[in-house]
Amino acid sequence: MLTRVGSAADYAAFLENEKARLSFSDHKRLKKDNQLFSALWRFKKLDFSSVESLILPLYSQDGGRNAYDPAILFRSFLLMQRLKYSSIDKWVGRLESDPLLQYVIGTRNAPGLATHYDFINRLMGIDPHMDELYPKGYFNKENRAKLKKNEKWINYTDDDTRALKEKYLEGNGAEHDATRKSYLIEQVFNIIAVNQSIKEGYIPADESLILSGDGSCKHIHASANGHHVENPVDDDHTHRYSAPDANWGWDSDLEAYYFGFTMFNISYHGEGYDLPVHLTLTLASQHDALTSMSSFASLRHLNPSLKPKYVCHDSAMDAYDIFEFYRKQGIIPVIDWNQRSTGSKNPYAEFESINEKGIPVCMNGSEMVRDGYDKSKMATKYRCPLKMGRICDCQVKDQCSKSSYGRVIKTYDKTNLKLFGPVPYQSEEWKRIYKNRTCTERINNRILNDYGLHKLGCRNGSKNFFFMIMAGINIHADVWCKNQSAM
């Protein structure tokens, strides 16, 4: 039975009331151990009672034994990551034997191993009694040729991206996606971490917001061959798999196929820090081009207050429908050019009068000067560099326009939506904005390495996603703590 979730005020009161119960050695240890001392500050900032309406329906409201306060379990898992434990079993063993750790997470009696697992199952909608059996070879990868160095595995078509674009722009598909099991934990992350960072000014809620999205491989320590079941009922139920929701994908860094999942984050780069704004875990085989749209649509559905002006992606998302997906929402996509699909290093090669930076060149070879963007006509205007004062003289001025305004050239977005627009591809402004995209790589590294998802012993997707969300909350708390210390 559960009737309430502990608040930040409850936690602060517990720390104050229980301080006298700590031994002298624990007091001394708390002051010397920076990880534990900073954890106290972080946990005071996290108010888990704000998600009480989401958590209470997962428990019985009347009758039965009192359940552990979810706030304590949240803090337990967050501290587990901070202290770099990759095994829930080992963490619980340490927690049960250390009164100081119990004090830090806000309890006198450590929750047991079964309680920890039960908490994950409740939040992620896992049925612990489900017995999933499959035929032999169910997860065997097909015979696929090895890809070239840094080459992406293109396993989707234009029809796939077009279908997703129409689903989210015309059918409000993100609302229907809310039926997925991971939706609840995504809501928790949005309320506990993202909204708090917005409230404190670490993520701008105005139209200056630049977001970036990218995926990363999540290898799991499980065999794709499964384990044979004695006396199977038929040939379709002969093997049990420890990761039934994983599959095969291509790791371009290792240049090999891997068994597992794909982590995808949408993040924000601030002044000296990076923050994940939306996290998701998908099949390893799902291409980032598809995940980018579904993930962004989910973010907009979860947090409509965020109004990004730009969204940055690498060349894996270089698809026409993705550009349309963002432009029709009033967002400017800043996406790298996929040279492999065109065979050319210069995307402007087909335009004789436009250079590699996307700028029209006048008759004397000088770059014309950008003079604004017309939203109604979706066109960028460029003017004569002589009339704009960028050059002192022009040898062909008599052969050019006789107008006192000077020659004008307009590039229209409809000519090529990928190249032309408010921020033309490879322009100086494009390069400045695109630098923000590297924050996604740093976020992936923090989740995988700093917070141990790479070493985590969990195999199925739900548990991996749960710890991915815990890492995201820890990253937000790190930024709050760092900036508070600097004040």
C-alpha positions as CSV (number, residue, x, y, z in Angstrom):
1,M,0.0,0.0,0.0
2,L,1.2,3.5,-0.9
3,T,-0.6,6.8,-0.1
4,R,2.1,9.4,-0.6
5,V,5.6,10.0,-2.0
6,G,8.2,11.8,0.2
7,S,8.9,15.4,-0.6
8,A,12.2,17.3,-0.6
9,A,11.1,18.9,2.7
10,D,10.6,15.5,4.2
11,Y,14.1,14.5,3.2
12,A,15.6,17.6,4.7
13,A,13.7,17.0,8.0
14,F,15.0,13.4,8.1
15,L,18.6,14.5,7.7
16,E,18.3,17.0,10.5
17,N,16.5,14.7,12.8
18,E,18.8,11.7,12.2
19,K,22.1,13.6,12.2
20,A,22.6,12.9,15.9
21,R,22.3,9.2,15.4
22,L,25.3,9.0,13.2
23,S,28.5,7.8,14.8
24,F,31.6,10.0,15.1
25,S,33.4,8.0,12.4
26,D,30.4,8.4,10.0
27,H,30.3,12.2,10.6
28,K,34.0,12.4,9.8
29,R,33.6,10.2,6.8
30,L,30.7,12.3,5.4
31,K,32.8,15.4,5.6
32,K,35.8,13.8,3.8
33,D,33.8,11.8,1.2
34,N,33.0,14.4,-1.5
35,Q,30.7,12.0,-3.4
36,L,28.5,11.4,-0.3
37,F,28.5,15.1,0.9
38,S,27.6,16.4,-2.6
39,A,24.9,13.7,-2.9
40,L,23.1,15.3,0.1
41,W,22.9,18.6,-1.6
42,R,21.7,17.0,-4.9
43,F,19.0,15.0,-3.2
44,K,17.7,18.1,-1.4
45,K,17.1,19.6,-4.8
46,L,15.1,16.6,-6.2
47,D,11.5,16.7,-5.1
48,F,10.1,13.3,-6.0
49,S,6.7,14.3,-4.6
50,S,6.1,16.2,-7.8
51,V,5.6,12.9,-9.6
52,E,3.3,11.5,-6.9
53,S,0.3,11.5,-9.3
54,L,2.2,9.2,-11.7
55,I,3.6,6.9,-9.0
56,L,0.6,6.2,-6.8
57,P,-1.5,4.4,-9.4
58,L,1.3,1.7,-9.6
59,Y,0.6,0.7,-6.0
60,S,-2.4,-0.4,-3.9
61,Q,-4.0,2.5,-2.2
62,D,-5.8,0.6,0.6
63,G,-5.0,-2.6,2.4
64,G,-1.8,-4.6,2.5
65,R,1.7,-3.9,3.9
66,N,3.0,-0.3,3.6
67,A,5.3,0.0,0.6
68,Y,8.7,1.6,0.6
69,D,8.7,5.3,-0.1
70,P,9.6,5.6,-3.9
71,A,11.6,8.7,-3.1
72,I,14.0,6.6,-1.0
73,L,14.4,4.1,-3.9
74,F,15.0,6.8,-6.4
75,R,17.8,8.2,-4.2
76,S,19.2,4.7,-3.8
77,F,19.5,4.1,-7.5
78,L,21.0,7.6,-8.1
79,L,23.6,7.0,-5.4
80,M,24.3,3.6,-6.7
81,Q,25.3,5.2,-10.0
82,R,27.3,8.0,-8.4
83,L,29.4,5.4,-6.5
84,K,29.9,3.5,-9.7
85,Y,28.1,0.2,-8.8
86,S,27.1,-1.8,-11.9
87,S,25.4,-4.6,-10.0
88,I,22.1,-4.1,-8.0
89,D,23.0,-7.1,-5.9
90,K,26.3,-5.7,-4.8
91,W,24.9,-2.3,-4.2
92,V,22.1,-3.6,-2.0
93,G,24.7,-5.6,0.0
94,R,26.8,-2.5,0.6
95,L,23.7,-0.4,1.4
96,E,22.4,-2.9,4.0
97,S,25.8,-2.9,5.8
98,D,26.5,0.9,5.8
99,P,24.3,3.1,8.0
100,L,25.8,6.2,6.4
101,L,24.6,5.3,3.0
102,Q,21.2,4.6,4.4
103,Y,21.3,8.1,6.0
104,V,22.2,9.7,2.7
105,I,19.2,8.1,0.8
106,G,16.9,9.1,3.7
107,T,16.1,5.9,5.6
108,R,17.0,3.9,8.7
109,N,16.3,0.6,7.1
110,A,17.8,-0.2,3.7
111,P,15.3,-1.5,1.1
112,G,16.1,-5.1,0.1
113,L,17.1,-6.5,-3.2
114,A,13.5,-7.6,-4.1
115,T,12.2,-4.1,-3.3
116,H,14.7,-2.6,-5.7
117,Y,13.8,-4.9,-8.5
118,D,10.1,-4.6,-7.8
119,F,10.4,-0.8,-8.1
120,I,12.0,-1.0,-11.6
121,N,9.3,-3.5,-12.6
122,R,6.5,-1.2,-11.5
123,L,7.9,1.9,-13.2
124,M,8.8,0.1,-16.4
125,G,5.7,-2.1,-16.6
126,I,7.7,-5.3,-16.5
127,D,5.9,-8.6,-15.7
128,P,8.4,-10.6,-13.7
129,H,6.4,-13.8,-14.2
130,M,6.4,-13.6,-18.0
131,D,8.2,-16.5,-19.5
132,E,9.2,-15.6,-23.1
133,L,10.4,-18.6,-25.2
134,Y,11.4,-18.5,-28.8
135,P,12.7,-20.9,-31.4
136,K,16.4,-21.6,-31.9
137,G,18.2,-19.0,-33.9
138,Y,15.5,-16.3,-33.3
139,F,18.1,-13.6,-32.9
140,N,20.7,-14.8,-35.4
141,K,21.7,-11.9,-37.6
142,E,21.3,-12.3,-41.3
143,N,24.3,-12.6,-43.6
144,R,25.2,-9.0,-44.2
145,A,28.3,-7.6,-45.8
146,K,30.7,-5.6,-43.5
147,L,30.3,-1.9,-44.1
148,K,33.1,0.5,-44.8
149,K,34.9,2.5,-42.2
150,N,32.6,5.1,-40.6
151,E,29.8,4.0,-42.9
152,K,26.3,4.0,-41.5
153,W,23.9,1.1,-41.9
154,I,21.1,2.4,-44.2
155,N,18.2,0.0,-43.4
156,Y,15.3,2.4,-44.0
157,T,13.7,3.9,-47.1
158,D,12.2,7.3,-48.0
159,D,8.8,5.8,-47.5
160,D,9.7,5.1,-43.9
161,T,10.7,8.7,-43.1
162,R,7.7,10.0,-45.0
163,A,5.3,7.8,-43.1
164,L,6.7,9.1,-39.8
165,K,6.6,12.7,-40.9
166,E,2.9,12.4,-41.8
167,K,2.2,10.5,-38.6
168,Y,3.6,13.2,-36.3
169,L,2.6,16.3,-38.3
170,E,-0.9,15.2,-39.4
171,G,-2.0,12.6,-37.0
172,N,-0.5,13.7,-33.7
173,G,1.2,10.4,-33.4
174,A,3.2,11.4,-30.3
175,E,0.0,11.4,-28.3
176,H,-0.7,7.8,-29.4
177,D,2.9,6.8,-28.6
178,A,2.1,7.7,-24.9
179,T,0.7,4.2,-24.6
180,R,4.2,2.7,-24.7
181,K,5.6,1.3,-21.4
182,S,8.5,3.8,-21.3
183,Y,6.2,6.8,-21.3
184,L,5.8,7.0,-17.5
185,I,9.6,7.1,-16.8
186,E,10.0,9.7,-19.6
187,Q,7.4,11.8,-17.7
188,V,9.3,11.3,-14.5
189,F,12.5,12.5,-16.1
190,N,10.8,15.5,-17.7
191,I,9.2,16.6,-14.4
192,I,12.1,15.9,-12.0
193,A,15.0,17.0,-14.1
194,V,14.2,18.9,-17.2
195,N,11.5,21.2,-15.8
196,Q,13.7,22.0,-12.8
197,S,16.6,23.0,-15.1
198,I,14.2,25.2,-17.1
199,K,12.9,26.7,-13.8
200,E,16.4,27.6,-12.7
201,G,17.4,29.0,-16.1
202,Y,19.8,26.3,-17.2
203,I,17.7,25.5,-20.3
204,P,16.1,28.6,-22.0
205,A,12.4,28.4,-22.5
206,D,12.5,31.2,-25.2
207,E,13.1,30.9,-29.0
208,S,16.9,31.1,-28.7
209,L,17.0,27.4,-27.8
210,I,19.3,25.1,-29.8
211,L,18.8,21.4,-29.4
212,S,20.8,18.5,-30.8
213,G,20.1,14.8,-31.2
214,D,22.2,11.7,-31.8
215,G,22.3,8.0,-31.1
216,S,24.9,5.7,-29.6
217,C,25.3,1.9,-29.5
218,K,24.4,0.1,-26.2
219,H,26.1,-3.3,-26.2
220,I,24.6,-5.8,-23.8
221,H,26.3,-8.7,-22.1
222,A,24.0,-11.3,-23.3
223,S,24.1,-14.1,-25.9
224,A,22.0,-13.9,-28.9
225,N,21.9,-17.7,-29.0
226,G,19.8,-18.1,-25.9
227,H,19.6,-21.2,-23.7
228,H,17.9,-24.4,-24.6
229,V,14.8,-25.3,-22.6
230,E,14.4,-28.9,-21.4
231,N,11.3,-30.6,-22.8
232,P,9.9,-27.8,-24.9
233,V,6.3,-27.9,-25.9
234,D,7.0,-27.3,-29.6
235,D,9.7,-26.1,-32.0
236,D,8.6,-22.5,-31.5
237,H,9.4,-22.5,-27.8
238,T,12.8,-24.2,-27.5
239,H,15.0,-21.3,-26.2
240,R,14.9,-18.7,-23.5
241,Y,16.7,-15.4,-24.1
242,S,17.9,-13.0,-21.3
243,A,17.4,-10.0,-23.7
244,P,14.2,-10.8,-25.7
245,D,13.7,-7.2,-26.7
246,A,17.2,-6.6,-28.1
247,N,18.4,-7.2,-31.7
248,W,21.3,-6.7,-34.0
249,G,22.7,-3.3,-35.2
250,W,25.8,-1.9,-36.8
251,D,28.5,-0.1,-34.7
252,S,30.4,2.2,-37.1
253,D,33.1,3.0,-34.5
254,L,34.0,-0.7,-34.0
255,E,33.1,-1.6,-37.6
256,A,31.1,-4.6,-36.5
257,Y,27.6,-5.8,-35.8
258,Y,26.5,-5.8,-32.2
259,F,23.7,-7.2,-30.1
260,G,21.8,-4.7,-28.0
261,F,20.0,-1.4,-28.3
262,T,20.5,2.2,-29.5
263,M,20.5,5.1,-27.0
264,F,19.2,8.3,-28.4
265,N,19.5,11.7,-26.6
266,I,18.2,15.2,-27.4
267,S,20.4,17.6,-25.5
268,Y,21.2,21.3,-24.9
269,H,24.6,22.9,-24.7
270,G,24.9,25.7,-22.2
271,E,27.7,27.9,-21.0
272,G,30.2,25.2,-19.8
273,Y,27.7,22.4,-19.4
274,D,25.5,19.9,-21.3
275,L,22.0,18.7,-20.3
276,P,19.9,15.9,-21.8
277,V,16.4,17.1,-22.6
278,H,14.9,13.8,-23.8
279,L,16.2,10.3,-23.6
280,T,15.0,7.1,-25.3
281,L,16.2,3.6,-25.9
282,T,15.3,1.8,-29.2
283,L,16.2,-1.4,-31.0
284,A,19.8,-1.6,-32.3
285,S,18.5,-2.1,-35.8
286,Q,16.4,1.1,-35.8
287,H,18.1,3.9,-37.8
288,D,18.7,7.3,-36.1
289,A,16.9,8.9,-39.0
290,L,13.6,7.3,-37.8
291,T,14.4,7.7,-34.1
292,S,15.2,11.4,-34.5
293,M,11.6,12.2,-35.5
294,S,9.8,10.0,-33.0
295,S,12.0,11.2,-30.2
296,F,11.6,14.8,-31.0
297,A,7.8,14.4,-31.4
298,S,7.7,12.7,-27.9
299,L,9.7,15.6,-26.5
300,R,7.3,18.2,-27.9
301,H,4.3,16.2,-26.5
302,L,5.9,15.9,-23.1
303,N,7.1,19.4,-22.8
304,P,5.3,21.8,-25.2
305,S,6.9,24.8,-23.3
306,L,10.2,24.1,-25.1
307,K,10.3,26.0,-28.4
308,P,13.6,25.3,-30.1
309,K,14.7,27.6,-32.9
310,Y,17.3,25.2,-34.2
311,V,17.8,21.4,-34.1
312,C,21.2,19.9,-35.0
313,H,21.9,16.4,-36.4
314,D,24.7,14.6,-38.1
315,S,24.6,13.3,-41.6
316,A,22.7,10.1,-40.6
317,M,19.6,12.3,-40.5
318,D,20.2,13.8,-43.9
319,A,16.8,13.0,-45.4
320,Y,14.4,15.4,-47.1
321,D,11.4,14.4,-45.0
322,I,13.3,15.1,-41.8
323,F,14.0,18.6,-43.1
324,E,10.3,19.0,-43.9
325,F,9.4,17.6,-40.5
326,Y,11.2,20.4,-38.7
327,R,10.5,23.3,-41.1
328,K,6.7,22.7,-40.9
329,Q,7.0,23.1,-37.2
330,G,8.8,26.5,-37.6
331,I,12.1,24.9,-36.6
332,I,15.3,25.3,-38.6
333,P,17.2,22.0,-39.1
334,V,21.0,22.2,-39.1
335,I,21.9,18.9,-40.5
336,D,25.2,17.8,-42.0
337,W,25.4,16.7,-45.7
338,N,25.7,13.0,-46.4
339,Q,28.5,12.8,-48.9
340,R,28.1,9.0,-49.4
341,S,24.6,9.4,-50.8
342,T,25.6,12.0,-53.3
343,G,29.2,11.1,-54.3
344,S,30.2,14.8,-54.1
345,K,32.1,16.8,-51.5
346,N,30.5,20.0,-52.7
347,P,26.7,19.9,-52.4
348,Y,26.5,23.1,-54.4
349,A,28.3,21.7,-57.4
350,E,25.2,21.7,-59.6
351,F,24.8,25.5,-59.1
352,E,27.4,27.4,-61.2
353,S,27.0,30.7,-59.5
354,I,27.0,29.5,-55.9
355,N,30.2,28.6,-54.0
356,E,30.8,25.8,-51.5
357,K,29.6,28.0,-48.6
358,G,26.2,28.4,-50.3
359,I,26.8,32.1,-51.2
360,P,26.1,33.4,-54.7
361,V,29.1,34.8,-56.5
362,C,28.9,37.9,-58.7
363,M,30.5,38.4,-62.1
364,N,33.9,39.6,-60.7
365,G,34.2,36.5,-58.5
366,S,33.3,38.2,-55.2
367,E,30.8,36.8,-52.7
368,M,27.5,38.6,-52.6
369,V,26.3,39.9,-49.3
370,R,23.3,38.4,-47.5
371,D,20.6,40.9,-46.9
372,G,17.9,39.1,-45.0
373,Y,15.4,36.2,-45.2
374,D,11.8,36.5,-46.5
375,K,9.7,34.1,-44.5
376,S,6.6,34.6,-46.7
377,K,8.5,33.7,-49.8
378,M,11.0,31.3,-48.1
379,A,13.8,33.1,-49.9
380,T,17.2,34.5,-48.9
381,K,18.3,37.8,-50.5
382,Y,21.8,38.6,-51.5
383,R,23.0,42.0,-52.8
384,C,25.9,43.4,-54.8
385,P,29.1,43.6,-52.6
386,L,30.1,46.9,-54.2
387,K,26.8,48.6,-53.2
388,M,27.0,47.0,-49.8
389,G,30.5,48.5,-49.2
390,R,32.3,45.2,-49.0
391,I,34.6,45.9,-52.0
392,C,36.0,49.3,-53.1
393,D,35.7,48.8,-56.9
394,C,34.4,46.4,-59.4
395,Q,35.9,45.9,-62.9
396,V,32.6,44.6,-64.3
397,K,30.2,47.1,-62.7
398,D,29.2,48.5,-66.2
399,Q,28.3,45.1,-67.4
400,C,26.2,44.4,-64.3
401,S,22.9,45.9,-63.0
402,K,22.5,49.6,-63.6
403,S,20.2,50.0,-60.6
404,S,21.5,52.2,-57.8
405,Y,20.4,49.4,-55.4
406,G,22.7,47.0,-57.1
407,R,22.2,43.4,-58.4
408,V,20.0,41.2,-56.3
409,I,20.0,37.4,-56.2
410,K,17.5,35.3,-54.3
411,T,17.9,31.6,-53.3
412,Y,14.6,29.9,-52.7
413,D,14.2,27.1,-50.2
414,K,12.0,25.1,-52.6
415,T,15.0,24.7,-54.9
416,N,16.7,22.5,-52.4
417,L,15.3,22.4,-48.8
418,K,18.5,20.8,-47.5
419,L,20.8,23.5,-48.8
420,F,18.8,26.7,-48.8
421,G,16.9,28.4,-46.0
422,P,17.3,30.8,-43.1
423,V,20.7,29.1,-42.4
424,P,22.3,28.0,-45.7
425,Y,24.4,24.8,-45.4
426,Q,28.1,25.4,-44.6
427,S,27.5,29.2,-44.1
428,E,29.4,30.7,-41.1
429,E,26.1,30.9,-39.2
430,W,25.5,27.2,-40.0
431,K,29.0,26.2,-38.7
432,R,28.5,28.3,-35.5
433,I,25.2,26.6,-34.7
434,Y,26.3,23.1,-35.7
435,K,29.1,23.2,-33.1
436,N,26.4,22.6,-30.5
437,R,25.8,19.1,-31.8
438,T,28.9,17.7,-30.0
439,C,27.0,18.0,-26.7
440,T,25.1,14.8,-27.7
441,E,28.4,12.8,-27.9
442,R,29.4,14.1,-24.5
443,I,26.0,13.2,-23.0
444,N,26.3,9.7,-24.4
445,N,29.8,9.3,-23.0
446,R,28.6,10.5,-19.5
447,I,25.7,8.0,-19.5
448,L,27.8,5.1,-20.8
449,N,31.0,5.6,-18.9
450,D,30.7,8.2,-16.1
451,Y,27.4,6.6,-14.9
452,G,28.3,3.1,-15.8
453,L,25.6,2.0,-18.3
454,H,28.2,0.4,-20.4
455,K,29.2,-1.9,-17.5
456,L,25.7,-2.5,-16.2
457,G,24.8,-6.2,-15.8
458,C,21.1,-5.7,-16.8
459,R,20.2,-7.2,-20.2
460,N,16.7,-6.3,-21.1
461,G,15.7,-2.9,-22.6
462,S,13.4,-1.8,-19.8
463,K,16.1,-2.1,-17.1
464,N,18.7,-0.4,-19.3
465,F,16.3,2.4,-20.0
466,F,15.6,2.9,-16.3
467,F,19.2,3.3,-15.5
468,M,19.7,5.6,-18.6
469,I,17.0,7.9,-17.1
470,M,18.7,7.7,-13.6
471,A,21.9,8.8,-15.3
472,G,20.1,11.7,-17.0
473,I,18.7,12.9,-13.6
474,N,22.2,12.7,-12.1
475,I,23.7,14.8,-15.0
476,H,21.1,17.5,-14.3
477,A,21.9,17.4,-10.6
478,D,25.6,17.7,-11.4
479,V,25.0,20.9,-13.2
480,W,22.9,22.4,-10.4
481,C,25.6,21.5,-7.9
482,K,28.5,22.7,-10.0
483,N,26.8,26.1,-10.6
484,Q,25.8,26.5,-7.0
485,S,29.4,25.9,-5.9
486,A,30.7,28.5,-8.4
487,M,28.3,31.2,-7.0
